[in-house]
């Protein structure tokens, strides 16, 4: 037991990390990890003082968007550009067709509604019981409630029809 204490530590006792042989290259992922650790260590080594605002929990200021290095835009081929333009045109046409269809549908609905109202009004007029008042004194004698029910109509057509019937009936 005493002899082991003074002996030099072997590879097993040195923390488990064995140096890789120089001939075998480290995988790319490990190299990236190592580079990242070195970068973080360099950033951590810079002493940061207490911020003037007192917000010690805040991260140090990030770089502005304008300072970021931007890649050049990839150039698209002429054929691809024409294809994209054609697709946009098709989508625009389709949207226009849908809007046109909705507009026509609304107009058709409006037209049908107007026709129905017109037909209903005509049917009401046909179903009315009309009594022509030739003596205006009857209106003077009528009560207020009766006057509310009285409506004026164009009776010229009725007056023209009735004499014809009377003549036919008398003959």
Secondary structure, DSSP 8 states (H G I E B T S, - for coil): -HHHHHS---TTTTTS-----TTS---HHHHHHHHHHHHHHHHHHS-----TT--TTS------GGGS---------HHHHHHHHHHHHHHHHHHHHHHHHHHHHHHHHHHHHHHHHHHHHHHHHHH--------THHHHHS-HHHHHH------HHHHHHHHHHHHHHH-
